[in-house]
Amino acid sequence: MKVAVISDTHGLLRDEVKAIIEECGAVIHAGDIASKKLLAELKAVSGKKHLYIVRGNNDRTIEELPEKLSFELEGKSFFMIHDLRDMPPETKADIVISGHTHKYRCEQKGDTLFLNPGSCGRRRFSLPSTMAVLVINNERVYAEKLLLEAPNGASKARAETVEKIMKLTASGADKETICKKLRIREAAAERIIRIIVTHPGIDVQGVLDRLDA
């Protein structure tokens, strides 16, 4: 089974997210839908699929949503809460889903997989827009991180090019090698490399933001 895992949509359900939901057998939203209109849209897109949603700190007007939720899918136990800091210490589950931080996180701790899909709504804090597809295949469970198209119009292809340049730069490749390998113009590569070198620890979206500034 494939499960679409999203969070922090903040009133925006992207067409790309809808397309991914259609390919999955269940949908999980870890809070901060931020509008009843989007909740109705999400229910319509999900159709008859299993749909699990918890209330975020921006969902105070959507009183029907629970603050936490426990359920099972394909024999795996789930626990959901918007802010992981509010999770009861005695909680036990195979998979814990949270949101709130807008930062993607997937980490196995003991017998529990902790997954935060990041934000797939309006981009904030210069963080990339992400979601996850959780795959449950018999006893095997793993998450696929999906980088979504940025609201500023940057294409996935552009983001992938930046990511490749970052990896090549980290491996010690020079500008000429990068241009030849990726078949890009020298001026474009030089600008991206300069941003990477002068901003240690920067991520792909941070580079894109500075390119568009």
GROMACS elastic network, one bead per residue, 0.5 to 0.9 nm:
[ bonds ]
;  ai    aj funct       b0    kb
    1    24     6  0.73182   500
    1    25     6  0.61830   500
    1    26     6  0.80565   500
    1    73     6  0.88398   500
    1    74     6  0.75456   500
    1   134     6  0.81430   500
    1   135     6  0.58213   500
    1   136     6  0.51825   500
    1   137     6  0.64560   500
    1   138     6  0.89826   500
    2    23     6  0.77894   500
    2    25     6  0.56863   500
    2    26     6  0.69376   500
    2    27     6  0.89327   500
    2   133     6  0.63263   500
    2   134     6  0.56814   500
    2   136     6  0.64478   500
    2   137     6  0.86663   500
    3    21     6  0.79920   500
    3    23     6  0.88623   500
    3    24     6  0.53675   500
    3    25     6  0.58958   500
    3    27     6  0.56190   500
    3    28     6  0.71786   500
    3   132     6  0.82055   500
    3   133     6  0.54298   500
    3   135     6  0.63712   500
    3   136     6  0.80050   500
    4    17     6  0.86167   500
    4    20     6  0.70417   500
    4    21     6  0.57009   500
    4    22     6  0.89812   500
    4    23     6  0.85199   500
    4    24     6  0.60233   500
    4    25     6  0.79148   500
    4    26     6  0.63147   500
    4    28     6  0.60987   500
    4    29     6  0.84027   500
    4   131     6  0.77484   500
    4   132     6  0.62229   500
    4   134     6  0.64800   500
    5    21     6  0.88320   500
    5    26     6  0.86526   500
    5    27     6  0.60803   500
    5    29     6  0.60737   500
    5    30     6  0.77598   500
    5    97     6  0.84095   500
    5   115     6  0.88649   500
    5   116     6  0.84300   500
    5   117     6  0.62644   500
    5   131     6  0.61083   500
    5   132     6  0.50870   500
    5   133     6  0.58239   500
    5   134     6  0.68622   500
    6     9     6  0.76184   500
    6    17     6  0.85283   500
    6    27     6  0.78832   500
    6    28     6  0.61377   500
    6    30     6  0.64120   500
    6    31     6  0.84864   500
    6    99     6  0.82717   500
    6   116     6  0.83477   500
    6   117     6  0.56892   500
    6   118     6  0.72938   500
    6   119     6  0.70342   500
    6   120     6  0.65734   500
    6   130     6  0.80144   500
    6   131     6  0.51677   500
    6   132     6  0.66259   500
    6   133     6  0.86769   500
    7    10     6  0.85933   500
    7    28     6  0.80444   500
    7    29     6  0.50776   500
    7    31     6  0.55610   500
    7    32     6  0.67236   500
    7    33     6  0.74800   500
    7    82     6  0.84100   500
    7    98     6  0.79383   500
    7    99     6  0.56659   500
    7   100     6  0.76258   500
    7   102     6  0.80153   500
    7   116     6  0.79867   500
    7   117     6  0.64154   500
    7   118     6  0.63342   500
    7   119     6  0.53929   500
    7   120     6  0.64691   500
    7   121     6  0.78476   500
    7   130     6  0.89650   500
    7   131     6  0.74575   500
    8    11     6  0.85240   500
    8    29     6  0.80218   500
    8    30     6  0.71478   500
    8    31     6  0.58351   500
    8    33     6  0.60000   500
    8    34     6  0.81124   500
    8    56     6  0.80257   500
    8    99     6  0.67597   500
    8   100     6  0.66066   500
    8   101     6  0.87333   500
    8   102     6  0.69954   500
    8   118     6  0.73310   500
    8   120     6  0.64526   500
    8   121     6  0.60218   500
    8   122     6  0.83410   500
    9    12     6  0.53186   500
    9    13     6  0.63155   500
    9    14     6  0.87169   500
    9    29     6  0.87260   500
    9    31     6  0.80169   500
    9    32     6  0.63166   500
    9    33     6  0.52642   500
    9    34     6  0.74252   500
    9    38     6  0.86340   500
    9   119     6  0.62642   500
    9   120     6  0.54556   500
    9   122     6  0.66561   500
   10    13     6  0.84401   500
   10    31     6  0.89554   500
   10    32     6  0.57553   500
   10    33     6  0.50631   500
   10    35     6  0.74060   500
   10    38     6  0.86107   500
   10    58     6  0.80066   500
   10   119     6  0.86581   500
   10   120     6  0.86097   500
   10   121     6  0.55729   500
   10   122     6  0.64057   500
   11    32     6  0.83748   500
   11    33     6  0.59049   500
   11    34     6  0.54486   500
   11    35     6  0.56906   500
   11    36     6  0.87000   500
   11    37     6  0.79177   500
   11    38     6  0.57680   500
   11    39     6  0.86411   500
   11   121     6  0.69789   500
   11   122     6  0.78240   500
   12    33     6  0.81582   500
   12    34     6  0.89526   500
   12    38     6  0.70579   500
   12   120     6  0.80743   500
   12   121     6  0.50643   500
   12   122     6  0.64399   500
   13    16     6  0.84455   500
   13    17     6  0.66620   500
   13    18     6  0.71016   500
   13    38     6  0.71067   500
   13    41     6  0.80619   500
   13    42     6  0.76031   500
   13   120     6  0.77138   500
   13   121     6  0.64262   500
   14    17     6  0.51645   500
   14    18     6  0.63931   500
   14    19     6  0.87850   500
   14   120     6  0.76653   500
   14   121     6  0.72243   500
   15    18     6  0.50027   500
   15    19     6  0.62564   500
   15    20     6  0.87555   500
   16    19     6  0.51615   500
   16    20     6  0.64282   500
   16    21     6  0.87487   500
   16   148     6  0.74111   500
   16   149     6  0.80711   500
   17    20     6  0.51477   500
   17    21     6  0.61776   500
   17    22     6  0.87327   500
   17   120     6  0.77959   500
   17   131     6  0.81443   500
   17   148     6  0.81449   500
   18    21     6  0.50350   500
   18    22     6  0.63360   500
   18    23     6  0.89732   500
   18    42     6  0.83688   500
   18    45     6  0.66703   500
   18    46     6  0.84564   500
   19    22     6  0.52506   500
   19    23     6  0.68319   500
   20    23     6  0.52645   500
   20    24     6  0.67168   500
   20   133     6  0.84268   500
   21    24     6  0.52473   500
   21    25     6  0.79337   500
   21    26     6  0.77823   500
   21    27     6  0.68083   500
   21    45     6  0.75224   500
   21    46     6  0.68176   500
   22    25     6  0.79055   500
   22    45     6  0.74266   500
   22    46     6  0.71501   500
   22    47     6  0.89994   500
   24    27     6  0.73083   500
   24    49     6  0.82382   500
   24   133     6  0.81174   500
   25    46     6  0.89842   500
   25    49     6  0.58262   500
   25    50     6  0.70496   500
   26    46     6  0.78062   500
   26    48     6  0.89747   500
   26    49     6  0.51638   500
   26    51     6  0.59936   500
   26    52     6  0.81990   500
   26    73     6  0.88104   500
   27    46     6  0.69899   500
   27    49     6  0.70231   500
   27    50     6  0.61207   500
   27    52     6  0.63206   500
   27    53     6  0.84485   500
   28    50     6  0.83131   500
   28    51     6  0.59463   500
   28    53     6  0.59827   500
   28    54     6  0.87700   500
   28    80     6  0.89055   500
   28    97     6  0.85079   500
   29    32     6  0.84857   500
   29    33     6  0.80297   500
   29    51     6  0.79351   500
   29    52     6  0.62594   500
   29    54     6  0.67613   500
   29    80     6  0.89488   500
   29    97     6  0.88611   500
   29    98     6  0.87868   500
   29    99     6  0.85652   500
   30    33     6  0.85397   500
   30    52     6  0.82422   500
   30    53     6  0.59338   500
   30    54     6  0.55600   500
   30    55     6  0.74086   500
   30    56     6  0.73304   500
   30    80     6  0.67604   500
   30    81     6  0.64981   500
   30    82     6  0.53198   500
   30    83     6  0.87469   500
   30    97     6  0.67424   500
   30    98     6  0.54731   500
   30    99     6  0.53523   500
   30   100     6  0.80248   500
   30   116     6  0.82238   500
   30   117     6  0.84766   500
   31    34     6  0.82417   500
   31    53     6  0.65110   500
   31    54     6  0.51497   500
   31    57     6  0.77054   500
   31    58     6  0.80717   500
   31    59     6  0.73987   500
   31    65     6  0.89870   500
   31    67     6  0.87724   500
   31    81     6  0.77826   500
   31    82     6  0.53648   500
   31    83     6  0.87811   500
   31    98     6  0.80523   500
   31    99     6  0.66401   500
   31   100     6  0.74551   500
   32    35     6  0.84326   500
   32    54     6  0.83971   500
   32    55     6  0.65546   500
   32    57     6  0.63551   500
   32    58     6  0.51699   500
   32    59     6  0.56479   500
   32    82     6  0.78497   500
   32    99     6  0.83517   500
   32   100     6  0.75377   500
   33    36     6  0.78479   500
   33    38     6  0.67095   500
   33    39     6  0.66387   500
   33    55     6  0.79291   500
   33    56     6  0.73114   500
   33    58     6  0.73599   500
   33    59     6  0.64732   500
   33    62     6  0.89844   500
   33   121     6  0.88059   500
   34    37     6  0.88264   500
   34    38     6  0.76230   500
   34    39     6  0.83415   500
   34    56     6  0.80148   500
   34    57     6  0.87245   500
   34    58     6  0.53682   500
   34    59     6  0.51310   500
   34    60     6  0.83363   500
   34    61     6  0.83201   500
   34    62     6  0.81539   500
   35    38     6  0.54093   500
   35    39     6  0.64503   500
   35    40     6  0.88760   500
   35    58     6  0.86447   500
   35    59     6  0.71994   500
   35    61     6  0.80198   500
   35    62     6  0.75679   500
   36    40     6  0.62497   500
   36    41     6  0.86091   500
   36    59     6  0.87866   500
   36    61     6  0.81227   500
   36    62     6  0.66060   500
   37    40     6  0.52224   500
   37    41     6  0.63076   500
   37    42     6  0.87119   500
   38    42     6  0.60062   500
   38    43     6  0.85058   500
   39    42     6  0.50966   500
   39    43     6  0.62392   500
   39    44     6  0.86292   500
   39    62     6  0.89010   500
   40    43     6  0.51347   500
   40    44     6  0.61983   500
   40    45     6  0.86899   500
   41    44     6  0.50561   500
   41    45     6  0.61704   500
   41    46     6  0.85344   500
   42    45     6  0.51314   500
   42    46     6  0.60244   500
   42    47     6  0.85336   500
   42    51     6  0.89734   500
   43    46     6  0.50922   500
   43    47     6  0.61264   500
   43    48     6  0.86474   500
   43    51     6  0.76039   500
   44    47     6  0.52179   500
   44    48     6  0.87576   500
   46    49     6  0.54859   500
   46    50     6  0.76918   500
   46    51     6  0.69308   500
   47    50     6  0.85152   500
   47    51     6  0.87932   500
   48    51     6  0.83311   500
   52    69     6  0.79905   500
   52    71     6  0.86511   500
   52    80     6  0.86902   500
   53    65     6  0.67442   500
   53    66     6  0.75277   500
   53    67     6  0.89267   500
   53    68     6  0.86696   500
   53    69     6  0.78818   500
   53    80     6  0.81565   500
   54    65     6  0.55600   500
   54    66     6  0.51687   500
   54    67     6  0.53604   500
   54    68     6  0.58241   500
   54    69     6  0.66885   500
   54    80     6  0.68997   500
   54    81     6  0.62919   500
   54    82     6  0.65813   500
   55    58     6  0.78873   500
   55    59     6  0.56173   500
   55    60     6  0.75227   500
   55    62     6  0.75067   500
   55    63     6  0.80391   500
   55    64     6  0.85187   500
   55    65     6  0.51917   500
   55    66     6  0.56746   500
   55    68     6  0.75405   500
   55    81     6  0.78200   500
   55    82     6  0.66730   500
   56    59     6  0.51386   500
   56    60     6  0.75380   500
   56    65     6  0.88826   500
   56    67     6  0.73526   500
   56    81     6  0.81858   500
   56    82     6  0.53593   500
   56    83     6  0.77012   500
   56    99     6  0.83319   500
   56   100     6  0.74195   500
   57    60     6  0.65777   500
   57    82     6  0.77884   500
   57    83     6  0.85104   500
   57   100     6  0.81626   500
   58    61     6  0.81086   500
   59    62     6  0.53180   500
   59    63     6  0.76417   500
   59    65     6  0.82341   500
   60    63     6  0.63335   500
   61    64     6  0.88242   500
   62    65     6  0.61395   500
   63    66     6  0.76975   500
   65    68     6  0.87366   500
   66    69     6  0.66099   500
   66    81     6  0.89158   500
   67    80     6  0.84624   500
   67    81     6  0.63832   500
   67    82     6  0.74178   500
   68    79     6  0.73729   500
   68    80     6  0.54914   500
   68    82     6  0.75762   500
   68    87     6  0.83934   500
   69    78     6  0.80066   500
   69    79     6  0.57578   500
   69    80     6  0.50839   500
   69    81     6  0.67898   500
   70    77     6  0.73717   500
   70    78     6  0.55333   500
   70    80     6  0.63925   500
   70    93     6  0.84903   500
   71    76     6  0.84437   500
   71    77     6  0.60006   500
   71    78     6  0.53041   500
   71    79     6  0.67714   500
   71    80     6  0.86817   500
   72    75     6  0.60667   500
   72    76     6  0.53690   500
   72    78     6  0.57699   500
   72    79     6  0.88387   500
   73    76     6  0.52835   500
   73    77     6  0.67064   500
   73    78     6  0.75660   500
   73   136     6  0.85811   500
   74    77     6  0.85952   500
   74   136     6  0.70985   500
   74   137     6  0.84809   500
   74   138     6  0.77906   500
   75   138     6  0.85870   500
   75   139     6  0.87738   500
   76    93     6  0.80168   500
   76    94     6  0.60272   500
   76    95     6  0.74288   500
   76   136     6  0.84461   500
   76   139     6  0.86993   500
   77    92     6  0.85036   500
   77    93     6  0.51976   500
   77    94     6  0.51395   500
   77    95     6  0.63658   500
   77    96     6  0.86607   500
   78    92     6  0.87362   500
   78    93     6  0.55095   500
   78    94     6  0.60751   500
   78    96     6  0.58103   500
   78    97     6  0.74227   500
   79    91     6  0.79290   500
   79    92     6  0.79039   500
   79    93     6  0.60619   500
   79    94     6  0.81254   500
   79    95     6  0.64344   500
   79    97     6  0.62720   500
   79    98     6  0.86572   500
   80    84     6  0.86722   500
   80    87     6  0.85811   500
   80    95     6  0.85413   500
   80    96     6  0.58417   500
   80    98     6  0.59192   500
   81    84     6  0.62807   500
   81    86     6  0.74159   500
   81    87     6  0.67086   500
   81    96     6  0.80466   500
   81    97     6  0.65538   500
   81    98     6  0.52003   500
   81    99     6  0.75240   500
   82    85     6  0.88329   500
   82    86     6  0.80760   500
   82    87     6  0.88953   500
   82    97     6  0.79105   500
   82   100     6  0.58329   500
   83    86     6  0.56734   500
   83    87     6  0.73960   500
   83    98     6  0.59938   500
   83    99     6  0.60016   500
   83   100     6  0.55253   500
   83   101     6  0.78187   500
   84    87     6  0.53524   500
   84    96     6  0.87590   500
   84    97     6  0.82364   500
   84    98     6  0.57412   500
   84    99     6  0.74063   500
   84   100     6  0.81454   500
   85    88     6  0.84646   500
   86    89     6  0.87550   500
   87    90     6  0.84955   500
   87    91     6  0.71329   500
   88    91     6  0.55858   500
   89    92     6  0.86787   500
   92    95     6  0.87477   500
   92    96     6  0.86768   500
   92   112     6  0.79210   500
   93    96     6  0.64796   500
   93   111     6  0.81724   500
   93   112     6  0.62735   500
   93   113     6  0.84512   500
   94   111     6  0.63237   500
   94   113     6  0.62379   500
   94   114     6  0.87219   500
   95   111     6  0.86177   500
   95   112     6  0.54600   500
   95   114     6  0.59902   500
   95   115     6  0.74063   500
   96   112     6  0.70288   500
   96   113     6  0.61653   500
   96   115     6  0.61945   500
   96   116     6  0.84961   500
   97   113     6  0.84802   500
   97   114     6  0.61762   500
   97   115     6  0.50416   500
   97   116     6  0.58884   500
   97   117     6  0.81891   500
   98   101     6  0.87932   500
   98   114     6  0.78736   500
   98   115     6  0.64827   500
   98   116     6  0.50309   500
   98   117     6  0.77305   500
   98   118     6  0.88700   500
   99   102     6  0.65887   500
   99   103     6  0.80168   500
   99   104     6  0.85704   500
   99   115     6  0.84260   500
   99   116     6  0.52525   500
   99   117     6  0.67544   500
   99   118     6  0.62911   500
   99   119     6  0.76557   500
  100   103     6  0.81410   500
  100   116     6  0.84283   500
  100   118     6  0.77431   500
  100   119     6  0.80872   500
  101   104     6  0.81623   500
  101   116     6  0.82359   500
  101   118     6  0.68688   500
  101   119     6  0.80599   500
  102   116     6  0.81334   500
  102   117     6  0.77913   500
  102   120     6  0.83745   500
  102   123     6  0.86850   500
  102   124     6  0.79610   500
  102   125     6  0.84682   500
  102   127     6  0.71411   500
  102   128     6  0.84429   500
  102   129     6  0.81826   500
  102   130     6  0.84519   500
  103   116     6  0.71132   500
  103   117     6  0.72655   500
  103   119     6  0.70100   500
  103   127     6  0.71503   500
  103   128     6  0.81466   500
  103   129     6  0.88970   500
  103   130     6  0.82867   500
  104   115     6  0.77038   500
  104   116     6  0.53191   500
  104   119     6  0.78434   500
  104   128     6  0.89782   500
  104   130     6  0.69807   500
  104   131     6  0.77676   500
  104   132     6  0.86331   500
  104   145     6  0.79901   500
  105   114     6  0.73880   500
  105   115     6  0.55879   500
  105   117     6  0.66001   500
  105   118     6  0.73309   500
  106   113     6  0.71211   500
  106   114     6  0.56406   500
  106   116     6  0.64045   500
  106   117     6  0.79796   500
  106   143     6  0.74414   500
  106   145     6  0.87920   500
  107   112     6  0.84355   500
  107   113     6  0.58118   500
  107   114     6  0.52095   500
  107   115     6  0.66506   500
  108   111     6  0.71805   500
  108   112     6  0.58210   500
  108   114     6  0.61110   500
  108   115     6  0.86915   500
  109   112     6  0.53343   500
  109   113     6  0.62310   500
  109   114     6  0.73445   500
  110   113     6  0.80062   500
  113   141     6  0.86858   500
  113   142     6  0.87003   500
  115   132     6  0.85645   500
  115   143     6  0.80376   500
  116   119     6  0.88712   500
  116   131     6  0.84379   500
  116   132     6  0.82957   500
  117   120     6  0.81745   500
  117   130     6  0.62992   500
  117   132     6  0.52719   500
  117   133     6  0.87108   500
  117   145     6  0.75031   500
  117   146     6  0.87585   500
  118   127     6  0.88056   500
  118   128     6  0.82693   500
  118   129     6  0.70074   500
  118   130     6  0.54254   500
  118   131     6  0.60302   500
  118   132     6  0.83344   500
  119   122     6  0.76925   500
  119   123     6  0.72493   500
  119   124     6  0.85701   500
  119   127     6  0.83808   500
  119   128     6  0.77771   500
  119   129     6  0.54528   500
  119   130     6  0.55979   500
  119   131     6  0.67174   500
  120   123     6  0.74562   500
  120   128     6  0.83813   500
  120   130     6  0.51196   500
  120   131     6  0.59074   500
  120   147     6  0.88852   500
  120   148     6  0.72638   500
  121   124     6  0.88031   500
  121   129     6  0.69362   500
  121   130     6  0.86583   500
  121   151     6  0.89580   500
  122   129     6  0.78257   500
  122   150     6  0.88173   500
  122   151     6  0.71690   500
  123   126     6  0.68272   500
  123   127     6  0.65010   500
  123   128     6  0.67802   500
  123   129     6  0.60967   500
  123   150     6  0.74608   500
  123   151     6  0.70326   500
  124   127     6  0.60703   500
  124   128     6  0.82995   500
  124   129     6  0.87815   500
  125   128     6  0.88623   500
  126   205     6  0.67523   500
  126   206     6  0.62179   500
  126   209     6  0.72192   500
  127   130     6  0.89491   500
  127   203     6  0.84269   500
  127   205     6  0.62969   500
  127   206     6  0.72795   500
  128   147     6  0.71198   500
  128   148     6  0.76780   500
  128   149     6  0.86988   500
  128   150     6  0.71271   500
  128   203     6  0.85031   500
  128   204     6  0.77100   500
  128   205     6  0.52712   500
  128   206     6  0.81005   500
  129   146     6  0.85503   500
  129   147     6  0.61263   500
  129   148     6  0.53792   500
  129   149     6  0.71196   500
  129   150     6  0.64115   500
  129   151     6  0.85973   500
  129   205     6  0.86362   500
  130   145     6  0.70200   500
  130   146     6  0.55403   500
  130   148     6  0.55226   500
  130   149     6  0.87874   500
  131   144     6  0.85195   500
  131   145     6  0.61920   500
  131   146     6  0.53768   500
  131   147     6  0.69393   500
  131   148     6  0.75389   500
  132   143     6  0.62613   500
  132   144     6  0.54282   500
  132   146     6  0.56595   500
  132   147     6  0.87573   500
  133   142     6  0.85089   500
  133   143     6  0.56693   500
  133   144     6  0.51386   500
  133   145     6  0.67640   500
  133   146     6  0.75557   500
  134   141     6  0.71852   500
  134   142     6  0.58833   500
  134   144     6  0.63204   500
  134   145     6  0.88254   500
  135   140     6  0.79948   500
  135   141     6  0.56548   500
  135   142     6  0.54263   500
  135   143     6  0.60636   500
  135   144     6  0.77272   500
  136   139     6  0.72798   500
  136   140     6  0.60242   500
  136   142     6  0.68815   500
  136   143     6  0.88494   500
  137   140     6  0.51242   500
  137   141     6  0.62624   500
  137   142     6  0.86583   500
  138   141     6  0.78796   500
  147   150     6  0.86921   500
  147   156     6  0.76305   500
  147   159     6  0.87672   500
  148   155     6  0.86994   500
  148   156     6  0.70012   500
  149   152     6  0.84429   500
  149   153     6  0.70866   500
  149   154     6  0.64073   500
  149   155     6  0.56579   500
  149   156     6  0.55931   500
  149   159     6  0.84862   500
  150   153     6  0.57714   500
  150   154     6  0.55112   500
  150   155     6  0.70721   500
  150   156     6  0.80688   500
  150   205     6  0.82641   500
  151   154     6  0.73043   500
  152   209     6  0.87118   500
  152   212     6  0.83952   500
  154   157     6  0.82752   500
  154   158     6  0.63935   500
  154   159     6  0.71034   500
  154   208     6  0.74887   500
  154   212     6  0.89234   500
  155   158     6  0.51660   500
  155   159     6  0.64035   500
  155   160     6  0.86323   500
  156   159     6  0.50047   500
  156   160     6  0.60577   500
  156   161     6  0.85900   500
  157   160     6  0.50250   500
  157   161     6  0.62222   500
  157   162     6  0.87390   500
  158   161     6  0.51017   500
  158   162     6  0.63691   500
  158   163     6  0.86732   500
  158   208     6  0.85258   500
  159   162     6  0.51536   500
  159   163     6  0.62066   500
  159   164     6  0.87093   500
  159   204     6  0.65171   500
  159   205     6  0.75002   500
  159   207     6  0.89498   500
  159   208     6  0.73143   500
  160   164     6  0.61996   500
  160   165     6  0.86652   500
  160   204     6  0.84038   500
  161   164     6  0.51014   500
  161   165     6  0.62580   500
  161   166     6  0.86290   500
  161   182     6  0.78143   500
  162   165     6  0.51041   500
  162   166     6  0.61824   500
  162   167     6  0.87249   500
  162   189     6  0.88548   500
  162   192     6  0.72698   500
  162   204     6  0.63575   500
  162   205     6  0.89990   500
  162   207     6  0.75341   500
  162   208     6  0.78877   500
  163   166     6  0.50497   500
  163   167     6  0.63161   500
  163   168     6  0.87000   500
  163   203     6  0.83782   500
  163   204     6  0.59694   500
  164   167     6  0.51430   500
  164   168     6  0.61561   500
  164   169     6  0.84835   500
  164   178     6  0.89017   500
  164   182     6  0.82483   500
  165   168     6  0.50882   500
  165   169     6  0.59256   500
  165   170     6  0.84309   500
  165   178     6  0.68127   500
  165   182     6  0.82801   500
  165   189     6  0.76744   500
  165   192     6  0.77297   500
  165   193     6  0.73539   500
  166   169     6  0.51433   500
  166   170     6  0.61111   500
  166   171     6  0.86488   500
  166   192     6  0.84547   500
  166   193     6  0.75420   500
  166   196     6  0.69451   500
  166   203     6  0.87779   500
  166   204     6  0.80968   500
  167   170     6  0.50930   500
  167   171     6  0.62666   500
  167   172     6  0.88655   500
  167   173     6  0.89471   500
  168   171     6  0.50378   500
  168   172     6  0.64886   500
  168   173     6  0.54080   500
  168   174     6  0.81858   500
  168   177     6  0.88617   500
  168   178     6  0.68719   500
  169   172     6  0.51881   500
  169   173     6  0.52646   500
  169   174     6  0.69594   500
  169   175     6  0.82923   500
  169   178     6  0.80303   500
  169   193     6  0.72187   500
  169   196     6  0.82582   500
  169   197     6  0.86061   500
  170   173     6  0.74624   500
  173   176     6  0.82307   500
  173   177     6  0.61097   500
  173   178     6  0.65163   500
  174   177     6  0.54268   500
  174   178     6  0.63045   500
  174   179     6  0.87835   500
  175   178     6  0.51250   500
  175   179     6  0.61616   500
  175   180     6  0.86149   500
  175   186     6  0.73526   500
  175   189     6  0.68152   500
  175   190     6  0.67259   500
  175   193     6  0.78441   500
  176   179     6  0.52188   500
  176   180     6  0.61998   500
  176   181     6  0.85670   500
  176   186     6  0.75001   500
  176   189     6  0.89806   500
  177   180     6  0.52093   500
  177   181     6  0.59976   500
  177   182     6  0.84853   500
  178   181     6  0.51626   500
  178   182     6  0.59477   500
  178   183     6  0.78482   500
  178   184     6  0.80057   500
  178   186     6  0.88312   500
  178   189     6  0.74643   500
  179   182     6  0.54112   500
  179   183     6  0.52451   500
  179   184     6  0.50209   500
  179   185     6  0.63416   500
  179   186     6  0.60977   500
  179   188     6  0.89794   500
  179   189     6  0.66412   500
  180   183     6  0.50776   500
  180   184     6  0.71461   500
  180   185     6  0.89358   500
  181   184     6  0.82215   500
  184   187     6  0.86403   500
  184   188     6  0.70762   500
  184   189     6  0.68469   500
  185   188     6  0.54286   500
  185   189     6  0.63673   500
  185   190     6  0.86455   500
  186   189     6  0.51794   500
  186   190     6  0.59605   500
  186   191     6  0.86444   500
  187   190     6  0.51102   500
  187   191     6  0.63070   500
  187   192     6  0.88032   500
  188   191     6  0.53745   500
  188   192     6  0.64531   500
  188   193     6  0.86960   500
  189   192     6  0.52521   500
  189   193     6  0.60409   500
  189   194     6  0.85255   500
  190   193     6  0.51523   500
  190   194     6  0.60876   500
  190   195     6  0.87323   500
  191   194     6  0.51637   500
  191   195     6  0.64265   500
  191   196     6  0.88013   500
  191   211     6  0.80880   500
  192   195     6  0.52029   500
  192   196     6  0.63001   500
  192   197     6  0.87073   500
  192   207     6  0.70909   500
  192   208     6  0.88200   500
  192   211     6  0.76336   500
  193   196     6  0.50507   500
  193   197     6  0.60912   500
  193   198     6  0.85260   500
  194   197     6  0.52109   500
  194   198     6  0.60409   500
  194   199     6  0.84236   500
  195   198     6  0.53074   500
  195   199     6  0.59423   500
  195   200     6  0.87854   500
  195   202     6  0.85139   500
  195   207     6  0.65694   500
  195   210     6  0.76718   500
  195   211     6  0.85123   500
  196   199     6  0.53712   500
  196   200     6  0.64881   500
  196   201     6  0.80991   500
  196   202     6  0.66994   500
  196   203     6  0.86364   500
  196   207     6  0.71687   500
  197   200     6  0.62163   500
  199   202     6  0.56931   500
  199   207     6  0.89012   500
  202   205     6  0.81758   500
  202   206     6  0.58407   500
  202   207     6  0.69001   500
  203   206     6  0.52146   500
  203   207     6  0.64972   500
  203   208     6  0.88807   500
  204   207     6  0.52290   500
  204   208     6  0.63625   500
  204   209     6  0.87169   500
  205   209     6  0.60578   500
  205   210     6  0.86470   500
  206   209     6  0.50843   500
  206   210     6  0.63868   500
  206   211     6  0.86812   500
  207   210     6  0.52445   500
  207   211     6  0.61965   500
  207   212     6  0.87342   500
  208   211     6  0.50079   500
  208   212     6  0.62423   500
  208   213     6  0.85802   500
  209   212     6  0.52569   500
  209   213     6  0.60949   500
